[in-house]
Amino acid sequence: MSLREGRKASFPAVVDASTRVLILGSLPGDASLALAQYYGHPRNAFWRLLEGVLATPLVALSYEDRLAALLSRGVGLWDVIAQADRPGSLDAAIQDATANDLVALVETLPALRAVAFNGGTAARLGGKLLGGRLPTLALPSSSPAHAARSFAEKAEAWGAIKAWLD
């Protein structure tokens, strides 16, 4: 399927039958889209935050090995938004969004215990779509644009994921 100019699309879900926590972002930013990688912007703290949560080195790994490491620890990835118009990478600029079918995905994940939202936009939109089907965690955005909290503050909040993986 071809997207019209300016329209951006999410990546396929990275999940398997042992996914216990699904982390949902809003929509990949321009750097991630250019690399075809979740959280590809070099200043995005996502991989560093997950290193702390999982106590596993991730940043030094290849992208494929990062994804494999997440899956081996019960962590899946996807986005709340399937497609949207958005100049640049800021969530505030998202327009004409089409949602991913989150309910259909979570129904295919027998081990899923919780959904963690990476940032306010993902939490607001995704929470409505899931309608209380599972426990959710609204986490501070890992984006470099979200500078309201320090890395240490973000890491403390993201540590809440650990309880759902044990």
C-alpha positions as CSV (number, residue, x, y, z in Angstrom):
1,M,0.0,0.0,0.0
2,S,1.4,3.4,-1.0
3,L,1.1,6.4,1.4
4,R,0.3,9.8,0.1
5,E,3.0,12.4,0.6
6,G,3.3,13.5,4.2
7,R,1.4,10.4,5.5
8,K,3.5,8.3,7.9
9,A,2.9,4.7,9.0
10,S,3.8,2.6,11.9
11,F,6.0,-0.5,11.8
12,P,4.6,-4.1,12.2
13,A,4.2,-5.2,15.8
14,V,7.1,-7.0,17.4
15,V,5.4,-9.6,19.6
16,D,5.2,-13.3,20.1
17,A,3.2,-15.7,22.2
18,S,5.3,-15.1,25.3
19,T,4.9,-11.3,25.3
20,R,4.0,-10.2,28.8
21,V,4.3,-6.4,28.4
22,L,3.4,-4.6,25.3
23,I,5.0,-1.1,24.9
24,L,3.0,1.2,22.7
25,G,4.4,4.4,21.2
26,S,2.4,6.9,19.2
27,L,3.9,6.9,15.7
28,P,7.6,6.6,14.7
29,G,9.4,9.9,14.2
30,D,11.3,10.8,11.0
31,A,14.7,9.4,12.2
32,S,13.1,6.1,13.0
33,L,11.2,6.0,9.7
34,A,14.4,6.7,7.8
35,L,16.1,3.8,9.5
36,A,13.0,1.6,9.5
37,Q,13.7,1.0,13.2
38,Y,11.7,1.5,16.4
39,Y,13.3,4.3,18.4
40,G,16.0,5.0,15.9
41,H,16.7,8.6,16.8
42,P,20.2,8.5,18.5
43,R,19.0,10.8,21.3
44,N,15.8,8.8,22.0
45,A,16.3,7.3,25.5
46,F,14.1,4.2,24.8
47,W,16.9,1.6,24.5
48,R,18.8,3.0,27.5
49,L,15.6,3.0,29.5
50,L,14.9,-0.6,28.6
51,E,18.5,-1.6,29.5
52,G,17.8,-0.5,33.0
53,V,14.4,-2.2,33.1
54,L,15.8,-5.5,31.8
55,A,19.3,-5.3,33.3
56,T,20.5,-6.3,29.8
57,P,22.8,-4.4,27.4
58,L,20.8,-3.3,24.4
59,V,22.3,-0.1,23.1
60,A,25.5,-1.8,21.8
61,L,23.5,-4.5,20.0
62,S,22.4,-4.5,16.4
63,Y,18.8,-3.5,15.9
64,E,17.7,-7.1,15.1
65,D,19.5,-8.3,18.3
66,R,17.8,-5.6,20.3
67,L,14.4,-6.8,19.2
68,A,15.3,-10.4,19.9
69,A,16.5,-9.5,23.4
70,L,13.2,-7.7,24.1
71,L,11.1,-10.7,22.9
72,S,13.3,-13.1,24.9
73,R,12.4,-11.1,28.1
74,G,8.7,-10.9,27.3
75,V,8.6,-7.3,25.9
76,G,6.8,-6.4,22.7
77,L,6.6,-3.2,20.7
78,W,4.0,-1.5,18.5
79,D,2.4,1.9,18.0
80,V,-1.1,3.1,18.8
81,I,-1.4,5.0,15.4
82,A,-1.3,3.0,12.2
83,Q,-1.1,6.1,9.9
84,A,-1.3,9.8,10.2
85,D,-0.3,13.1,8.5
86,R,2.5,14.7,10.5
87,P,5.1,17.2,9.4
88,G,8.2,16.5,11.4
89,S,8.2,14.2,14.4
90,L,6.3,15.9,17.2
91,D,3.1,14.2,18.4
92,A,1.4,17.6,18.6
93,A,1.5,17.8,14.8
94,I,-0.3,14.5,14.2
95,Q,-3.4,14.9,12.1
96,D,-6.0,12.6,10.5
97,A,-4.8,9.6,12.5
98,T,-5.9,6.0,11.9
99,A,-5.5,3.7,14.8
100,N,-3.9,0.3,14.8
101,D,-6.3,-2.5,15.9
102,L,-4.9,-2.9,19.4
103,V,-7.8,-5.0,20.7
104,A,-7.2,-7.6,17.9
105,L,-3.5,-7.7,18.7
106,V,-3.9,-8.1,22.5
107,E,-6.4,-10.9,21.9
108,T,-3.6,-12.9,20.2
109,L,-1.2,-12.6,23.1
110,P,-2.0,-15.2,25.7
111,A,0.7,-14.2,28.2
112,L,0.1,-10.5,28.0
113,R,-0.2,-9.0,31.5
114,A,0.0,-5.2,30.9
115,V,0.4,-2.5,28.3
116,A,2.9,0.3,28.8
117,F,2.4,3.6,26.9
118,N,5.5,5.5,25.9
119,G,4.3,9.1,26.3
120,G,1.1,11.0,26.8
121,T,-0.3,10.8,23.3
122,A,0.1,7.0,23.2
123,A,-1.5,6.8,26.7
124,R,-4.4,9.0,25.8
125,L,-5.3,7.4,22.5
126,G,-4.3,3.8,23.4
127,G,-6.1,3.9,26.7
128,K,-9.4,4.8,24.9
129,L,-8.9,2.0,22.3
130,L,-8.2,-0.7,24.9
131,G,-11.0,0.4,27.2
132,G,-9.7,-1.1,30.4
133,R,-9.0,-4.6,29.0
134,L,-5.7,-4.8,30.7
135,P,-3.7,-3.0,33.3
136,T,-1.8,0.0,31.8
137,L,1.2,2.1,32.6
138,A,1.5,5.6,31.4
139,L,5.2,6.3,31.1
140,P,7.0,9.5,30.4
141,S,8.1,9.8,26.8
142,S,11.5,8.5,25.8
143,S,11.7,11.1,23.1
144,P,14.4,13.8,23.2
145,A,11.6,16.3,22.7
146,H,10.2,15.4,26.1
147,A,12.8,17.2,28.3
148,A,10.5,18.0,31.2
149,R,12.0,15.0,33.2
150,S,15.6,14.0,33.6
151,F,16.8,10.6,32.4
152,A,16.9,9.4,36.1
153,E,13.3,10.4,36.6
154,K,12.2,8.7,33.4
155,A,14.2,5.6,34.4
156,E,12.5,5.4,37.8
157,A,9.0,5.6,36.1
158,W,10.0,3.0,33.5
159,G,11.1,0.7,36.3
160,A,7.4,-0.1,36.9
161,I,7.5,-2.4,33.9
162,K,9.7,-4.9,36.0
163,A,6.7,-5.9,38.1
164,W,4.8,-7.2,35.1
165,L,7.7,-9.2,33.8
166,D,8.4,-11.3,36.9
